[in-house]
């Protein structure tokens, strides 16, 4: 520890930290629009400027290192005036549709403008960029709202290890975009949406399908089926001011019903189904000698990463469609048949914590018998917006159940959204299947937790098997490099976002300037809610899901049957 002085008060701070962190740790809420601890220290927005004794110019606190005896001032006329002017300059070229903006009241620029007392009027509003949207099926970029904080660039490069964005052009013509100003869909972007979480304004947002979903809900000729991903029940509460990790499954079901969806189901059902297929696929590959390692395929960001950077491992990907796609395919075949509806009159909406799921739903591979499996994907944030538009307050809704039969799930499905959850669920079933009874070890806590790469060796069918789990694209690449070097694994789970789906790019964005939602600790609080759900379930192995058993009895035959392969499996090509 060293001693420095903030506004003439001596404080003890960690050596090696910066002035911004030192101030925040001592109760001074210094504003910043670009800084994100451990991710972005660009010093580009200049909003965090402070006065440093002995320095002629004001200095950006986020890039100024602390030192023994350093004396800084955060609250002088000079600092206040300069911060206000910096923000006014940002506003002078910023799109001013604030009242109608999707990030209104959750926009860091808006909050900081209020905080520093910035005023329009002093400087003319001369937007450099038209509010022209660069769209693709998953993310929308609006340059008229970009403040060039470069958080998107840093998150993509430093957190995910991808590096799609860089600054293009010079001076006030600068934009942060993929090389040659390509659309993100045409770059090596994996669609994970971590840039959307990091963006302080609405320059990066999900491609919204709210209007399209309202449209089909109103259309009496359509039967609209909604499925919610495992992560949603432990995260949508944040949008309604509940503590992180609060599980609201029953209130969520009540909300979906009141929004007007015709069938209220959960992707968790299909997660159980995926495990039955994938565990069988694994045992089959183990017996037949490969291709191994079998690599999970439910994270669409990971699939895109594999296609861009590791195409030689495409044959290793599980042929199982993701639970979301399996669900859609089964809804439009088995369920449509069951309720006597033509598949063309059924619309499947997925509520996902993920922006890449929007990309996945639009992939040409994701069709069954000519019908698209999933028609629209909404993020957690979009569902919360729809609920607000419909005057629904999650906190005051009654507790209701999901519909049956596609709304039932075991505890194994609930943990899918946490890193290691798919592996744990698959191993629970694989162990039980190979022991010939629904017994065997139930919890595999070695797959849980925050370590970026988790490796475990287990005995299965008298054979030692090596299992690997990686979360976050950066760790995925590290693990895949090891596999490329010849390291042996039998089964690998990869999730493109740190923490797994709980950390997806469609999840709630806090208005906390420290961006806790980007940290593994915050994401693991969401995961804790899901592990508690699993712990309290009577059935905790996917193959014990009686609704899944019934689907096989009534429709699919057995796992990996011809019909199961037609409906539930796919192939990726280089
Ligand atoms: Fe996921 Fe999955 S767990 S990919 O993270 O396998 O998005 O929640 O729905 O499909 O079930 C996401 C979550 C989700 C799929 C499942």
Boltz pocket constraint, residues with backbone or C-beta under 6 A from the ligand:
constraints:
  - pocket:
      binder: B
      contacts: [[A, 228], [A, 229], [A, 230], [A, 231], [A, 232], [A, 267], [A, 268], [A, 270], [A, 271], [A, 298], [A, 299], [A, 300], [A, 322], [A, 323], [A, 324], [A, 325], [A, 351], [A, 352], [A, 353], [A, 354], [A, 357], [A, 413], [A, 416], [A, 417], [A, 500], [A, 501], [A, 502], [A, 504]]
      max_distance: 6.0
